[in-house]
Amino acid sequence: MSEQQQYTAGNIKTLKGLEAVRKRPAMYIGSTGSPGLHHLVYEVVDNAIDEALAGYCEKVEVIIHKDNSITVTDDGRGIPVDFHEEENMSALQLVMTTLHAGGKFDDDTYKVSGGLHGVGVSCVNALSTYLNATVCREGKKYYLEFHKGVAQGDVREIAETDKRGTAVTFKPDPDVFETTEYSFDVLSKRLRELAFLNKGITIVITDERAEDKFHEFCYPGGLASFILFLDENKTPLHPDPICFCHSRNGAEIEIAMQYNDSYNENIFSFANNINTVDGGTHLSGFKKGLTRSINGYISKNNLVKNKVEMKGEDLREGLTAVVSVKLSNPQFEGQTKAKLGNSEVMGIVEASVSEMLGDFLEENPAVAKKIVDKCVNSAIAREAARKARQLARRKTVMDGGGLPGKLADCQEKDPAKCEVFLVEGDSAGGSAKMGRDRTFQAILPLKGKILNVEKARIDKVISHEEIQVIVQALGTGFGSNEDEDGFTISKLRYNKVIIMTDADVDGSHIRTLLLTFLFRHMPGLVENGNVFIAQPPLYKLKSGKEERYVYNEKEREIAIKEWADRKSISQQRYKGLGEMNPDQLAETTMNPETRQLIQVKLEDVVEADRIFTMLMGEEVEPRRRFIEENARKVKNLDV
C-alpha cells in the first residue's frame, strides 16, 4: 500500500491549548481579514461591558497605538489573579490561555453576558504576537505577559494601587491576519453602539496614529438618544421617540422607535449588546408585534375606510427602531453572533411590543393618526409600485427580451467573471463600448441624472425609466426581500457593478444618485462588495514621446518634479470621459491590468444612512452645515 493511502493513528493530531485557534482562526473570529482583526477588539471590550452590565464598571478606554497595537482598559473588578487549584495556574493565566474558561459559565458572576462562549480573550491572546494583562484589585497591581498565547512566567505583583480594573494590550499577529491596520471609524461605530445600549457608561477611543482622532461616548438617554442620533437629519412625525422596557420570563426587552417622513425602514437589533446584523428571533418578534398592534388599532377604530391591504412593510415605512434584548442564556449562530436563535424570544418580544405599543397608540391618538396615515399611504404606494413592475415586465416582453436594448452585454455567461459599467451619457457609453473587452465587460449608458430616491416613494422609484433599465440589466430585482420581486443577490448577472462618471461636479452628483439608489434599494450589492467606482485620469502628461496618465493632483505634482529637467511638458486636463478616445479610456479606466477601482464598502450602516439622508434628503440645514465644515477639504473640484 502506498504512503498516500495509509490512514492510521499517526494521522490523527490533537491540538492542545490554543493551537486550534492558531490553526483555524476563522472558526473562532469569523475571518482573518479586516472583520476578524476588529473582532479581536470587540472581544476584549465585551468583557469590560459585561462588567458594566453586572454593575461594576463605569468607564472603558480603547487606544489604537502607532504600531496598531491596542489597549483596552476598564474600571471593573479586575480579573481574579489568585491560584486556581484544579488547573494549577493563576485564574488570570487560565482565562487568557484556556478556551471555555471564564466567569460566563458561573450563573452568579454574570447574569447577562455578551462574551458568551468564554473563548474571546483567549482567542485574542492566541492570535497576538504579544499580549500584556495588568490587573488592579484589592489594593495591588498585577502583571502577566504572553507571546502568541504562551505565558512568559507567572503572574506577579508589581505595585500597590488604589485603582481597580483590567488593562489588556495586544498586537495582532501579522502571520495570521491579512491586514493589521485598524480603522478608527469601524471601532468607533461599535463603541458608539455600546454607549447607546448601556445607558450612562462612558467609552473613550483615542487614535495615536493621527492628531484629533478622539471620541468620548456617553448617552444617559440610552436608546432614546440612539434614535435621535439616527434620525438627526430626518423630519420626525412625532418629536419624542416611543420607548418602553419590559421584563418577561427572564428576558429584558428595551425598544425605542420613531416614525419620520422618509420612505425607508431603519431597524437595528441587539442581543446582550451584540449587534445581530442578521436579525433573529427578537427582530421577528418585534415586526410581528408591531404589525399586530397597529393593525389592531386600525381595526378597532375603523380608521381605514377603503379596502387597503396592509402588509408589515407598509407599517414600517419611515420607521427607525432599536430592539435590544438581554438574556441569561442567549443562543447565537456562530462565534461572531450575527443572529439570535432562541425560539422562545420571538413570542416574548411579540407579546411585549403588541401590548405596550397598543397602549401607547390608545393613549396618544394624535400620534397614532399620523402613524396610521403614513402606513396607509405606504400601502397605496406599494400597490402602485406592483402595477408599475407589471407594466415594466410587459414592456420588456414586448421589446423582445429580458434585457434593456441599450445594454451592450458581454459574451461570458458566468456572473463571477462578468462586470458591467454604468456609464454617464451616451457619448462616453459609445467610447466605452468600443474600448471594452466584450468577452466579460458589459456597458450600460445612462442618460442624465437618475431620480433622487431619497425623496421618492417606491412607486415613483420603480416607474423611473433609467432605474428600470438598471434593474433589468442587473437581474436582481430590487426593494424588500419580502416582495415577490424583491432583491435577490443570487440573481446578480455581474460580479462587479462599476459606476463610471465624469470627474466634475455633475459626474459626482450622478455617482451619488446611483450610490443612493443602490444603498436604499439594493443594499445587498454594497454589503456583498459588488459595487465599485471607476477612476478616470485627471491629466495626461506628455514630454517628448513619453506619456503618463495621473489620477489626482498629487500624482501630477510628483510627475512634474520627476520631469523637471525637461524643456517642455504638456498637460491635458480631462473634464469628461467623452474627451478620451476608446483606446485611452480602455487603457486608463477599464483594463483590469492598468485601471484603478475603488470598492464601495459598508463599514458603518448608521453613518452611511445619516450621510445619504443629509446629502440627498429634504432637510437643507444639515447639508449646508456639512458643506461649510468640509469645503476646505475638497480637492480636484471641477466647476
ABEGO torsion letter per residue (X at the ends): XBAAABBBAAABBBBBEAAAAAABAAAAAGBABAAAAAAAAAAAAAAAAAAAAAGABABBBBBBBAAGBBBBBBABAEBBABBBAAAGBBAAAAAAABBGBEAAABAAABABBABAAGAAAAAAAAABABBBBBBBBGGBBBBBBBBGGBBBEBBBBABBBABBEBBBBBBBBAAABABABBBAAAAAAAAAAAAAABBGBBBBBBBAABBGBBBBBBBAAEAAAAAAAAAAABBBABABBBBBBBBBGGBBBBBBBBBBABABBBBBBBBGGBBBAAEEAAAAAAAAAAAAAAAAAAAAAGABABBBBBBAAAAABGBBBBBBBBBABBBBBEAAGABBABAAAAAAAAAAAAAAAAAAAAABAAAAAAAAAAAAAAAAAAAAAAAAAAAAAAAAAAAGEABBAABBBBABABAAABBBBBBBEAAAAAAAAAABBAAABBBBBBBEBBBBAAABBAAAAAABAAAAAAAAAAGAEBEBAABAABBBAAABABABBBBBBBABAAAAAAAAAAAAAAAAABAAAAAAGABBBBBBBABBBBBEABBBBBABAAAAAAAAAAAAABABBBBBBBABAAABBAAAAAAAAABAAABBBBBBBBABAAAAAAAAAAAABABAAAAAAAAAAAAAABBGBBX
